[in-house]
Amino acid sequence: MKICVAGAAGAFGMKHLNALAKIDGVEVTSVVGRTHDSITAFARERGIAHATTDLAESLARNDVDAVILSTPTQIHAEQTIACLRAGKHVLVEIPMADNIEDAREIVRVQKETGKIAMAGHVRRFNPSHQFVQNEITAGNLNIQQMDVQTYFFRRTNTNAMGNPRSWTDHLLWHHACHTVDLFQYQTGENASEVFGMEGPHHPDLGIAMDMTIGLKTPSGALCTLSLSFNNNGPLGTFFRYICDNETYIARYDDLFTGREDPVDLAGVAVSSNGIELIDREFISAINEGREPNASVAQALPAYETLDRIEKVMNGG
């Protein structure tokens, strides 16, 4: 499997490169970056044969079977569609689009081309959340409420490595997207009721820095989500699963009971790295000619819900 990674030198591009290096039968043959000198030097350091600033150049190559997009959110949809129309399988980092129209168009083009298209909803693959999903599937518990906190301290436009970003992040269409998809995936239901409120917008970035979201499924499961770019404290997303038979706290790839006792996740997955697991699913789906977990079609309901939340926030 010959892979192109676009946005390779960014925080998540490098996570994908490191994950791909652990998967047999995979070779990164091309990388795409923002500037010629930096991406050329990056490729040379990594031993990657081809580097470019133009995704179309990589898509035209015969030694590229599939593409992983770790590029700015605002161009995800355009690039995903370009990959599909070039006959390449594609894994696009979350969110696959920042509006419902583009998300629907991605799904339409995927069906038209028949290529594998997967969205980077990594929470489905983190061993902590896989454990809870396995318990639900086995009939051992049902979710009553998910209480989720997504907190960062980003009053300037910087990425996960603290470097300046060329694009603007978004609490709803990026960070809430993780939780909305996970809640609907874990409960097996789409939200029937939603609400959302946002705080003041940043004077320069033009985005809300604080947000509160609520969801309810037809069976009555609740999700409460608090998000902030203003939190000067522990960073990241923390999930509390309040269930009928147990309470679990998920912190990325680690899981604890409601009383903070560690849960043994050995054997849940072949790796404890969610990025590696999502990349493995992408490659396996291509090799096996099947729809992957977190295909763009499976992810679309989360974007439908985000669109409804946005309309509520805008007074619709």
Secondary structure, DSSP 8 states (H G I E B T S, - for coil): -EEEEETTTSHHHHHHHHHHTTSTT-EEEEEE-SSHHHHHHHHHHHT-SEEES-HHHHHT-TT--EEEE-S-GGGHHHHHHHHHHTT-EEEEES-S-SSHHHHHHHHHHHHHH---EEEE-GGGTSHHHHHHHHHHHTTS--EEEEEEEEE-B-SSSB-TTS-B-SS---IIIIIIHHHHHHHHHHHTS--SEEEEEE--B-TTT-SBSEEEEEEE-TT--EEEEEEESB--SS-EEEEEEEESS-EEEEETTEEEETT--B---TTSSS-S-HHHHHHHHHHHHHHHT---TTBHHHHHHHHHHHHHHHHHHTT-
